[in-house]
């Protein structure tokens, strides 16, 4: 084996996949489109600021704002206090089971994120909050597929129960398909593919990772594209994997080193090849 192939194989060995973003994609509303554009480029604070004037009187907007700040924690491993404040505000405004269940789902995801990123063990809090969300959200509720997905994350990465995780991911996948929730669908494809790869089903894994990447590229979800490229590289032949990792490294640098959980996934030479002047929020080249 050549020195290059040894480096590539080492670069593709990864820890357990991290959490994924809230499943909210752009709609026809100009505010939604502006928030999506900022969010997709890693400008969560700016996106949350656009929602702030409306969040004080609208529970759904307050929850959307909280979800953005929870996602910021996931990608940056920072901003925990702001996310907690936004969650408390959303919880205070929640007036029905759907709103309370949505807030509980976000609280569970924040606790899960802190746990898997090694910030603080909040696994018990995550279980409790997601269980509360399951009691509040009816099986056909709009927020149920995202909840199913996040319960799958807990099963896979906290409880180490891949069978339970697969069942939850499949429920989430079906729900996302029925609802036309493309971003959540990209996440379910990716995590079902991860379980397939774990079982040695390389072709199935490659298909799922490729679908996840395709959706994120079509949506323009720039900050989430590098992780999708890295995931596909894990199941690709070596030459293809090298190309995918090079593109992922370019995007990682473009986003100023986000998401932080990819730090250490790339050979130093890949990172040194690219201009490092672009930071979070820069337009893609």
RAMOPE-V250975 format. One record per backbone hydrogen bond with DSSP energy under -0.5 kcal/mol. CO is the residue of the C=O (numbers start at 1). NH is the residue of the N-H. If there is no record, write none. Layout:
CO_NH ; CO_NH
This chain:
2_6 ; 3_7 ; 4_8 ; 5_9 ; 6_10 ; 7_11 ; 8_12 ; 9_13 ; 10_13 ; 12_14 ; 22_24 ; 29_33 ; 30_34 ; 31_35 ; 32_36 ; 33_37 ; 34_38 ; 35_39 ; 36_40 ; 37_41 ; 38_41 ; 38_43 ; 39_42 ; 40_223 ; 41_281 ; 42_44 ; 43_47 ; 44_48 ; 45_49 ; 46_50 ; 47_51 ; 48_52 ; 49_53 ; 51_54 ; 51_55 ; 52_56 ; 54_57 ; 54_58 ; 58_62 ; 59_63 ; 60_64 ; 61_65 ; 62_66 ; 63_67 ; 64_68 ; 65_69 ; 66_70 ; 67_71 ; 68_72 ; 69_73 ; 70_74 ; 71_75 ; 72_76 ; 73_77 ; 75_260 ; 79_83 ; 80_84 ; 81_85 ; 82_86 ; 83_87 ; 84_88 ; 85_89 ; 86_90 ; 87_91 ; 88_92 ; 89_93 ; 90_94 ; 96_100 ; 97_101 ; 98_102 ; 99_103 ; 100_104 ; 101_105 ; 102_106 ; 103_107 ; 104_108 ; 105_109 ; 106_110 ; 107_111 ; 108_112 ; 109_113 ; 110_114 ; 111_115 ; 112_116 ; 113_117 ; 114_119 ; 114_120 ; 115_118 ; 120_122 ; 122_126 ; 123_127 ; 124_128 ; 125_129 ; 126_130 ; 127_131 ; 128_132 ; 129_133 ; 130_134 ; 131_135 ; 132_136 ; 133_137 ; 136_138 ; 138_141 ; 141_144 ; 143_147 ; 144_148 ; 145_149 ; 146_150 ; 147_151 ; 148_152 ; 149_153 ; 150_154 ; 151_155 ; 152_156 ; 153_157 ; 154_158 ; 154_159 ; 155_161 ; 161_165 ; 162_166 ; 163_167 ; 164_168 ; 165_169 ; 166_170 ; 167_171 ; 168_172 ; 169_173 ; 170_174 ; 171_175 ; 172_176 ; 173_177 ; 174_178 ; 175_179 ; 176_180 ; 176_181 ; 177_180 ; 180_182 ; 181_185 ; 182_186 ; 183_187 ; 184_188 ; 185_189 ; 186_190 ; 187_191 ; 188_192 ; 189_193 ; 190_194 ; 191_195 ; 192_196 ; 193_197 ; 194_198 ; 195_199 ; 196_201 ; 197_200 ; 200_202 ; 201_205 ; 202_206 ; 203_207 ; 204_208 ; 205_209 ; 206_210 ; 207_211 ; 208_212 ; 209_213 ; 210_214 ; 211_215 ; 212_216 ; 213_217 ; 214_218 ; 215_219 ; 216_220 ; 216_221 ; 220_222 ; 221_224 ; 222_225 ; 222_226 ; 224_228 ; 225_229 ; 226_230 ; 227_231 ; 228_232 ; 229_233 ; 230_234 ; 231_235 ; 232_235 ; 232_236 ; 233_236 ; 237_241 ; 238_242 ; 239_243 ; 240_244 ; 241_245 ; 242_246 ; 243_247 ; 244_248 ; 245_249 ; 246_250 ; 247_251 ; 248_252 ; 249_253 ; 250_254 ; 251_255 ; 252_257 ; 252_258 ; 253_256 ; 259_262 ; 260_263 ; 262_265 ; 267_270 ; 267_271 ; 268_272 ; 269_273 ; 271_274 ; 279_282
